[in-house]
């Protein structure tokens, strides 16, 4: 039996039991007709008869939930039924995906792809047609949810502008006015945010898209957003390093460890490093694990897990200090500006210009093969720098107290806070925002509870938000499994949300019935005492 079915049964049984209690209580009380006759014999017949009739009508109303409460239940059940249907379709879709991974036949894969397309069409139809009393219960993908709007407001008021300033101040880089599209991903993602792009013939990133995973960006509150210590403003700053580097240099020639390490170094990575170090036993042996995760320094060994991010961050920080020791006080900033000023060169050439390393291989050998990476990381552990970061200290980013003797920059302060709403927060990108219609009603008010009005917030459930449009069973069936799992997880979250509302509503209805039973019993008792004034007071009490 489903949770919803149990709720329906529980509610019905509860209502029947409460009504039976009233019948039992009424059986031991003088009949209403007899009470009415007694009231009619009083001197003030006009008042007492009127009160009696009103009381009898009030008693009848008190034993049932109000019409708006049953309307609310019906609305939520309608929405939940649609989610159940979509979940079944997605389960069938996942079965198709599994079939596609088990066959080599292109024709079979194409047939399965066509079936998945039909599933997507059915889901879109459910999304667009689910209504209750002419009100659509879900939001179209072209509309923005409440959470979407909050994230966009934070991007416009703080996060993007500060990230752009940060990259300019600490790395000396700014973009060239290219487009940057913002996409809000509703389904669960493996990332907090990500930059999608293609490479142009000059090695620069083109058609850049800043993806933000809505669920992981919550709570979308200014100034920082998200949760400690990986606040949203830090995440956005990381991604903006990619976006800006992508428009200022031969980005395609750079190894992934350098791209990710530089993006981490802008705000510091001590929390991540401390966590990965502890997971691997700490000490010099744990430091070696992080060091060795850099591999041979090429993309051939890159898998993009947390320990590689830690290794990359430590490698870039170590490189920063080595460049400074070689006479270039800006460290990584000087290296990045050499790449910017010579837009066709790669990291090998840039290192030969601003350091004593002949090329990238020479640096990787120094960091990994010579063991200097592990020694560097272990030194940070021994000095308690990593522990201090976890206790609210400097994060280990460029320009901070730990690296360059600057101000202490904590998880909250490493990205400066502003609050300046701006429709064009970026000076050096043309931002393409998700479209929005402020006339769209995203919340539907339900009943009023002790804690205020209960609202049903509409959300998206169509194939676009479920990312089914990007599933390719012919060429990439293995990746499709993740997409289907994410879609099912997203719908499950919606089911939990609606069932929670149903539970709250059922509790409220139960409380209303119990309160009404008490008032009904009091009314009967007052009738029996022939107390019309008290009856009037009770009827007037909500």
C-alpha positions as CSV (number, residue, x, y, z in Angstrom):
1,X,0.0,0.0,0.0
2,X,1.4,3.4,-0.9
3,X,1.9,6.2,1.6
4,X,-0.8,8.2,-0.1
5,X,-3.2,5.2,0.2
6,X,-2.4,4.8,3.9
7,X,-3.1,8.5,4.3
8,X,-6.4,8.3,2.6
9,X,-7.5,5.3,4.8
10,X,-6.2,6.9,7.9
11,X,-8.1,10.1,7.2
12,X,-11.3,8.3,6.4
13,X,-11.2,6.0,9.5
14,X,-10.3,9.0,11.7
15,X,-13.3,10.9,10.4
16,X,-15.7,8.0,10.8
17,X,-14.4,7.4,14.4
18,X,-14.9,11.0,15.3
19,X,-18.4,11.1,13.9
20,X,-19.3,7.9,15.8
21,X,-18.1,9.6,19.0
22,X,-20.5,12.4,18.3
23,X,-23.3,9.9,17.8
24,X,-22.5,8.2,21.1
25,X,-22.3,11.5,22.9
26,X,-25.6,12.6,21.4
27,X,-27.3,9.3,22.4
28,X,-26.6,10.1,26.1
29,X,-27.8,13.7,25.7
30,X,-31.4,15.0,25.5
31,X,-32.6,15.0,21.9
32,X,-32.3,18.3,20.0
33,X,-36.0,18.4,19.3
34,X,-36.8,18.1,23.0
35,X,-34.3,20.9,23.7
36,X,-35.9,23.1,21.1
37,X,-39.3,22.6,22.7
38,X,-38.0,23.6,26.1
39,X,-36.3,26.7,24.6
40,X,-39.6,27.6,22.9
41,X,-41.4,27.7,26.2
42,X,-39.1,30.4,27.5
43,X,-40.4,34.0,27.8
44,X,-38.0,35.3,25.1
45,X,-39.3,32.9,22.4
46,X,-38.1,34.9,19.4
47,X,-34.4,35.0,20.5
48,X,-34.2,31.5,21.9
49,X,-35.8,29.8,18.9
50,X,-33.5,31.7,16.5
51,X,-30.5,30.7,18.6
52,X,-31.7,27.1,18.7
53,X,-32.0,26.8,14.9
54,X,-28.6,28.4,14.5
55,X,-27.0,26.0,17.0
56,X,-28.6,23.0,15.3
57,X,-27.2,24.1,11.9
58,X,-23.8,24.8,13.6
59,X,-23.7,21.3,15.0
60,X,-24.3,19.8,11.6
61,X,-21.4,21.8,10.1
62,X,-19.0,21.0,12.9
63,X,-18.8,17.3,12.2
64,X,-17.3,17.6,8.7
65,X,-14.1,19.1,7.2
66,X,-14.7,22.3,5.2
67,X,-15.1,22.3,1.5
68,X,-11.8,24.1,1.0
69,X,-10.0,21.5,2.9
70,X,-11.3,18.7,0.7
71,X,-10.5,20.8,-2.3
72,X,-6.9,21.1,-1.1
73,X,-6.7,17.3,-0.7
74,X,-8.1,16.8,-4.2
75,X,-5.6,19.2,-5.7
76,X,-2.6,17.6,-4.1
77,X,-3.9,14.1,-5.0
78,X,-4.2,15.2,-8.6
79,X,-0.6,16.4,-8.7
80,X,0.6,13.3,-6.9
81,X,-1.2,11.0,-9.4
82,X,0.6,12.7,-12.2
83,X,4.0,12.2,-10.5
84,X,3.2,8.5,-10.0
85,X,2.4,8.2,-13.7
86,X,5.7,9.9,-14.7
87,X,7.7,7.8,-12.3
88,X,6.3,4.7,-14.0
89,X,7.2,6.0,-17.4
90,X,10.7,6.8,-16.2
91,X,11.1,3.2,-14.8
92,X,10.1,1.9,-18.2
93,X,12.5,4.4,-19.8
94,X,15.3,3.1,-17.7
95,X,14.5,-0.5,-18.8
96,X,14.9,0.7,-22.4
97,X,18.3,2.3,-21.5
98,X,19.5,-0.9,-20.0
99,X,18.5,-2.8,-23.2
100,X,20.4,-0.3,-25.2
101,X,23.6,-0.9,-23.2
102,X,23.3,-4.6,-23.9
103,X,23.0,-4.6,-27.7
104,X,25.4,-3.7,-30.5
105,X,22.6,-3.3,-33.1
106,X,22.3,0.3,-34.2
107,X,18.8,-0.5,-35.5
108,X,17.7,-1.8,-32.1
109,X,19.2,1.2,-30.3
110,X,17.4,3.5,-32.7
111,X,14.1,1.7,-32.0
112,X,14.7,2.1,-28.3
113,X,15.5,5.8,-28.8
114,X,12.2,6.3,-30.6
115,X,10.4,4.6,-27.7
116,X,12.1,6.9,-25.2
117,X,11.1,9.9,-27.4
118,X,7.5,8.8,-27.0
119,X,7.9,8.5,-23.3
120,X,9.2,12.1,-23.3
121,X,6.1,13.2,-25.2
122,X,3.8,11.5,-22.7
123,X,5.6,13.2,-19.9
124,X,5.2,16.6,-21.6
125,X,1.5,16.0,-22.1
126,X,1.1,15.1,-18.4
127,X,3.0,18.3,-17.4
128,X,0.9,20.5,-19.6
129,X,-2.5,18.9,-18.9
130,X,-2.5,18.3,-15.1
131,X,-5.0,20.8,-13.8
132,X,-7.4,21.2,-10.9
133,X,-10.3,23.6,-11.4
134,X,-8.6,25.2,-14.5
135,X,-5.3,25.8,-12.7
136,X,-2.2,24.0,-14.0
137,X,-0.4,22.3,-11.2
138,X,3.0,22.3,-12.7
139,X,5.4,24.9,-14.1
140,X,6.5,24.8,-17.7
141,X,10.3,24.6,-18.3
142,X,10.2,28.0,-19.9
143,X,8.9,29.4,-16.6
144,X,11.0,30.0,-13.5
145,X,10.3,28.4,-10.2
146,X,10.6,30.2,-6.9
147,X,14.0,28.8,-6.3
148,X,15.1,29.7,-9.8
149,X,14.2,33.3,-9.2
150,X,16.0,33.4,-5.9
151,X,19.2,32.1,-7.5
152,X,19.0,34.6,-10.3
153,X,18.5,37.4,-7.8
154,X,21.6,36.4,-6.0
155,X,23.6,36.2,-9.2
156,X,22.5,39.7,-10.2
157,X,22.9,41.2,-6.7
158,X,26.3,39.7,-5.7
159,X,27.8,36.5,-6.9
160,X,28.6,37.2,-10.5
161,X,29.8,40.8,-10.1
162,X,32.1,39.8,-7.2
163,X,33.4,36.8,-9.0
164,X,34.4,39.0,-12.0
165,X,36.1,41.5,-9.8
166,X,37.9,38.7,-7.9
167,X,39.4,37.2,-11.1
168,X,40.5,40.7,-12.2
169,X,42.0,41.7,-8.9
170,X,43.8,38.4,-8.1
171,X,44.6,37.1,-11.5
172,X,44.6,40.2,-13.7
173,X,42.1,38.7,-16.2
174,X,38.9,39.9,-17.7
175,X,36.8,38.6,-20.6
176,X,36.0,40.2,-24.0
177,X,32.3,40.7,-24.1
178,X,31.4,37.2,-25.3
179,X,28.1,35.6,-24.5
180,X,27.6,33.7,-21.2
181,X,24.4,31.8,-20.9
182,X,22.9,30.9,-17.5
183,X,21.2,27.5,-17.3
184,X,19.5,26.3,-14.1
185,X,19.5,22.5,-13.8
186,X,16.6,21.2,-11.7
187,X,17.5,17.5,-11.7
188,X,20.3,16.2,-9.4
189,X,23.8,16.8,-10.8
190,X,27.3,15.6,-9.9
191,X,28.4,19.2,-9.7
192,X,27.4,22.3,-7.8
193,X,28.0,24.4,-10.9
194,X,29.9,23.8,-14.2
195,X,31.0,25.7,-17.3
196,X,30.1,24.0,-20.6
197,X,31.9,25.2,-23.7
198,X,33.4,24.3,-27.1
199,X,36.8,25.2,-28.5
200,X,37.3,27.7,-31.3
201,X,40.1,27.4,-33.8
202,X,42.2,29.8,-31.7
203,X,41.8,27.5,-28.6
204,X,39.5,29.9,-26.8
205,X,36.2,28.7,-25.2
206,X,33.1,29.5,-27.2
207,X,29.3,29.2,-26.6
208,X,30.0,29.1,-22.8
209,X,27.1,28.1,-20.5
210,X,27.2,28.4,-16.8
211,X,25.2,25.5,-15.3
212,X,24.0,25.8,-11.8
213,X,22.5,22.8,-10.0
214,X,19.4,24.3,-8.3
215,X,19.1,21.8,-5.5
216,X,22.7,22.1,-4.4
217,X,22.6,25.9,-4.6
218,X,19.9,26.1,-1.9
219,X,19.4,28.0,0.3
220,X,19.9,30.8,-2.2
221,X,20.4,33.6,0.3
222,X,22.6,36.6,0.1
223,X,25.4,37.3,0.7
224,X,27.0,33.8,0.4
225,X,24.3,31.2,-0.4
226,X,24.6,27.5,0.0
227,X,26.1,25.8,3.1
228,X,29.3,26.2,5.0
229,X,32.1,25.9,3.9
230,X,31.4,25.6,0.2
231,X,29.3,28.7,-0.2
232,X,27.7,29.5,-3.5
233,X,29.8,32.6,-4.0
234,X,32.9,30.5,-3.8
235,X,31.5,28.0,-6.3
236,X,30.6,30.8,-8.8
237,X,34.0,32.4,-8.4
238,X,35.6,29.0,-9.3
239,X,33.5,28.7,-12.4
240,X,34.1,32.3,-13.5
241,X,37.8,31.6,-13.4
242,X,37.2,29.0,-16.1
243,X,34.9,31.3,-18.1
244,X,37.3,34.2,-18.1
245,X,40.4,32.1,-18.7
246,X,38.5,30.5,-21.6
247,X,38.2,33.9,-23.3
248,X,41.7,35.2,-22.6
249,X,44.1,32.5,-23.7
250,X,44.7,29.3,-25.6
251,X,42.4,27.4,-23.1
252,X,42.3,24.2,-25.1
253,X,46.1,23.7,-24.7
254,X,46.0,23.8,-20.9
255,X,45.9,20.5,-18.9
256,X,42.9,19.9,-16.7
257,X,44.8,19.9,-13.4
258,X,46.0,23.5,-14.2
259,X,42.5,24.7,-15.1
260,X,40.9,23.2,-11.9
261,X,43.8,24.0,-9.6
262,X,43.8,27.7,-10.7
263,X,40.0,27.9,-10.2
264,X,40.4,26.4,-6.7
265,X,43.3,28.7,-5.8
266,X,41.2,31.9,-6.3
267,X,39.3,31.1,-3.1
268,X,41.4,28.5,-1.4
269,X,41.0,24.7,-1.1
270,X,42.2,24.0,2.4
271,X,38.9,22.4,3.5
272,X,38.9,20.0,0.6
273,X,42.6,19.1,1.1
274,X,42.1,18.6,4.8
275,X,39.1,16.2,4.2
276,X,41.0,14.2,1.5
277,X,44.1,14.0,3.7
278,X,42.1,12.7,6.6
279,X,40.3,10.1,4.4
280,X,43.8,8.8,3.4
281,X,45.2,8.5,6.9
282,X,46.9,11.8,7.2
283,X,50.6,12.3,7.7
284,X,53.2,12.0,5.0
285,X,51.6,8.9,3.6
286,X,48.2,10.7,3.1
287,X,50.1,13.6,1.6
288,X,51.7,11.2,-0.9
289,X,48.3,10.0,-2.0
290,X,47.1,13.5,-2.8
291,X,50.4,14.3,-4.5
292,X,50.3,11.2,-6.7
293,X,46.7,11.9,-7.8
294,X,48.2,14.5,-10.2
295,X,49.4,11.5,-12.3
296,X,51.6,12.4,-15.2
297,X,50.2,15.8,-15.5
298,X,48.3,15.0,-18.8
299,X,44.6,14.7,-19.3
300,X,45.1,10.9,-19.9
301,X,45.1,10.4,-16.1
302,X,42.4,12.9,-15.3
303,X,39.1,11.6,-13.8
304,X,37.9,14.7,-12.0
305,X,37.4,13.2,-8.5
306,X,37.8,15.2,-5.2
307,X,41.4,14.0,-4.5
308,X,42.5,15.2,-8.0
309,X,41.0,18.6,-7.3
310,X,42.9,18.6,-4.0
311,X,46.1,17.6,-5.8
312,X,45.5,20.2,-8.5
313,X,45.0,23.0,-5.9
314,X,48.1,22.0,-4.0
315,X,50.1,21.8,-7.3
316,X,49.1,25.3,-8.4
317,X,49.8,26.7,-4.9
318,X,53.2,25.1,-4.9
319,X,53.8,26.5,-8.4
320,X,52.8,29.9,-7.2
321,X,55.5,29.9,-4.6
322,X,58.1,28.5,-7.0
323,X,57.4,31.3,-9.5
324,X,57.7,33.9,-6.7
325,X,61.0,32.3,-5.6
326,X,62.2,32.6,-9.2
327,X,61.8,36.4,-9.1
328,X,58.2,36.9,-10.3
329,X,56.4,38.4,-7.3
330,X,52.9,37.9,-8.8
331,X,53.3,34.1,-8.9
332,X,50.4,32.5,-10.7
333,X,49.1,35.9,-11.7
334,X,52.2,36.5,-13.7
335,X,51.9,33.1,-15.3
336,X,48.3,33.8,-16.3
337,X,49.1,37.2,-17.7
338,X,51.9,35.7,-19.8
339,X,49.3,33.3,-21.3
340,X,46.9,36.2,-21.9
341,X,49.6,38.4,-23.6
342,X,50.7,35.5,-25.8
343,X,47.3,33.9,-26.8
344,X,48.8,31.2,-28.9
345,X,51.2,29.7,-26.4
346,X,50.7,26.7,-24.2
347,X,51.6,26.1,-20.5
348,X,55.1,24.7,-21.5
349,X,56.0,28.0,-23.1
350,X,54.5,30.2,-20.4
351,X,56.4,28.3,-17.7
352,X,59.7,28.8,-19.5
353,X,59.0,32.6,-19.5
354,X,58.2,33.1,-15.8
355,X,59.8,30.3,-14.0
356,X,62.9,28.0,-13.9
357,X,60.9,25.1,-15.2
358,X,61.6,24.2,-18.8
359,X,58.1,22.9,-19.4
360,X,55.1,21.3,-17.7
361,X,56.8,17.9,-17.5
362,X,59.6,19.4,-15.5
363,X,57.2,20.9,-13.0
364,X,55.2,17.6,-12.7
365,X,58.4,15.7,-12.1
366,X,59.4,18.2,-9.3
367,X,56.0,18.0,-7.7
368,X,55.3,14.2,-8.0
369,X,58.4,12.2,-8.9
370,X,60.7,14.2,-6.5
371,X,58.2,14.0,-3.7
372,X,58.1,17.8,-3.2
373,X,54.3,17.8,-3.5
374,X,53.9,15.5,-0.5
375,X,56.4,17.4,1.5
376,X,54.6,20.6,0.8
377,X,51.2,19.2,1.8
378,X,52.6,17.5,4.9
379,X,54.2,20.8,6.0
380,X,50.8,22.5,5.8
381,X,49.4,19.7,8.0
382,X,52.2,20.0,10.5
383,X,51.8,23.7,10.8
384,X,48.1,23.2,11.7
385,X,47.1,25.5,8.8
386,X,44.6,23.0,7.5
387,X,43.1,22.5,11.0
388,X,42.9,26.2,11.5
389,X,41.0,26.5,8.2
390,X,38.4,24.0,9.5
391,X,38.1,26.1,12.6
392,X,37.3,29.3,10.7
393,X,40.7,30.4,9.6
394,X,42.2,31.4,6.2
395,X,41.3,29.1,3.3
396,X,44.7,29.1,1.6
397,X,43.7,31.1,-1.4
398,X,45.9,33.5,-3.4
399,X,46.6,36.8,-1.6
400,X,45.4,35.5,1.8
401,X,47.4,35.3,5.0
402,X,48.5,31.7,4.6
403,X,49.9,32.1,1.1
404,X,50.9,35.7,0.6
405,X,50.8,37.3,4.1
406,X,47.6,39.2,3.2
407,X,44.4,39.5,5.3
408,X,42.8,36.4,6.8
409,X,40.2,35.2,4.4
410,X,37.8,32.7,5.8
411,X,35.1,30.6,4.0
412,X,32.7,33.5,4.4
413,X,35.1,36.4,3.7
414,X,37.3,35.0,0.9
415,X,34.7,36.3,-1.6
416,X,33.9,39.9,-0.6
417,X,30.2,40.6,-0.1
418,X,28.1,43.3,-1.7
419,X,24.4,43.9,-2.2
420,X,23.9,45.9,-5.4
421,X,21.1,44.5,-7.6
422,X,22.1,45.0,-11.2
423,X,20.4,43.7,-14.3
424,X,23.9,43.6,-16.0
425,X,26.2,42.5,-13.2
426,X,29.1,41.5,-15.6
427,X,31.1,44.2,-17.4
428,X,33.0,41.8,-19.7
429,X,30.3,39.2,-20.6
430,X,27.0,39.5,-22.2
431,X,24.8,37.4,-19.9
432,X,21.9,35.5,-21.4
433,X,19.4,34.9,-18.6
434,X,16.7,32.3,-18.4
435,X,13.4,33.8,-19.5
436,X,10.9,34.6,-16.9
437,X,7.3,35.9,-16.8
438,X,6.7,37.7,-13.5
439,X,2.9,37.3,-14.1
440,X,3.1,33.5,-13.6
441,X,1.7,32.4,-10.3
442,X,4.2,29.9,-8.8
443,X,2.4,29.3,-5.5
444,X,-1.1,28.2,-4.8
445,X,-2.4,29.0,-1.3
446,X,-4.1,26.1,0.4
447,X,-5.6,26.1,3.9
448,X,-4.6,28.2,6.9
449,X,-2.9,26.4,9.7
450,X,-1.6,27.4,13.1
451,X,1.7,28.3,11.5
452,X,0.1,30.4,8.7
453,X,-1.1,29.7,5.2
454,X,-0.1,26.4,3.7
455,X,1.1,26.9,0.1
456,X,1.7,24.5,-2.8
457,X,4.6,25.7,-4.8
458,X,4.4,24.5,-8.4
459,X,7.5,23.0,-10.0
460,X,8.7,21.6,-13.4
461,X,8.3,18.0,-14.5
462,X,8.5,18.1,-18.3
463,X,11.1,16.2,-20.4
464,X,13.3,19.3,-20.7
465,X,13.8,19.7,-17.0
466,X,14.3,15.9,-16.6
467,X,17.1,16.2,-19.2
468,X,15.5,13.5,-21.4
469,X,16.0,15.5,-24.5
470,X,19.8,15.0,-24.2
471,X,19.6,11.2,-23.8
472,X,21.3,9.5,-26.8
473,X,20.8,5.7,-26.7
474,X,22.4,5.2,-30.1
475,X,25.8,6.8,-29.3
476,X,26.0,7.1,-25.5
477,X,23.6,4.6,-23.8
478,X,25.9,4.3,-20.8
479,X,25.6,8.0,-19.9
480,X,21.8,7.7,-20.3
481,X,21.5,5.6,-17.2
482,X,22.7,8.5,-15.1
483,X,20.2,10.8,-16.7
484,X,17.3,8.4,-16.0
485,X,18.4,7.9,-12.4
486,X,18.6,11.7,-11.9
487,X,15.2,12.2,-13.4
488,X,13.6,9.5,-11.2
489,X,15.3,11.1,-8.1
490,X,13.9,14.5,-9.1
491,X,10.4,13.1,-9.4
492,X,10.8,11.3,-6.1
493,X,11.7,14.6,-4.4
494,X,8.4,16.1,-5.8
495,X,6.5,13.1,-4.5
496,X,8.0,13.6,-1.0
497,X,7.1,17.3,-1.1
498,X,3.5,16.7,-2.0
499,X,3.1,13.8,0.5
500,X,4.5,16.1,3.2
501,X,1.8,18.7,2.3
502,X,-0.8,16.0,2.4
503,X,0.4,14.9,5.8
504,X,0.3,18.5,7.1
505,X,-3.2,19.0,5.7
506,X,-4.5,15.7,7.2
507,X,-3.2,16.8,10.6
508,X,-4.9,20.1,10.2
509,X,-8.2,18.5,9.3
510,X,-7.9,16.1,12.2
511,X,-7.3,19.0,14.6
512,X,-10.3,20.9,13.1
513,X,-12.6,17.9,13.6
514,X,-11.5,17.4,17.2
515,X,-12.0,21.1,17.9
516,X,-15.4,21.0,16.3
517,X,-16.5,17.9,18.3
518,X,-15.6,19.8,21.5
519,X,-17.7,22.8,20.4
520,X,-20.6,20.5,19.2
521,X,-20.6,18.8,22.7
522,X,-20.6,22.2,24.4
523,X,-23.5,23.4,22.3
524,X,-25.6,20.4,23.2
525,X,-24.8,20.9,26.9
526,X,-25.7,24.6,26.7
527,X,-29.0,23.7,25.0
528,X,-29.8,21.3,27.8
529,X,-29.2,24.1,30.4
530,X,-31.4,26.5,28.3
531,X,-28.5,29.1,28.2
532,X,-29.1,31.1,25.0
533,X,-26.5,33.8,25.8
534,X,-23.8,31.2,26.2
535,X,-24.9,29.5,23.0
536,X,-24.6,32.9,21.2
537,X,-21.1,33.3,22.5
538,X,-20.0,29.8,21.4
539,X,-21.5,30.2,17.9
540,X,-19.6,33.5,17.5
541,X,-16.3,31.9,18.6
542,X,-14.3,30.7,15.5
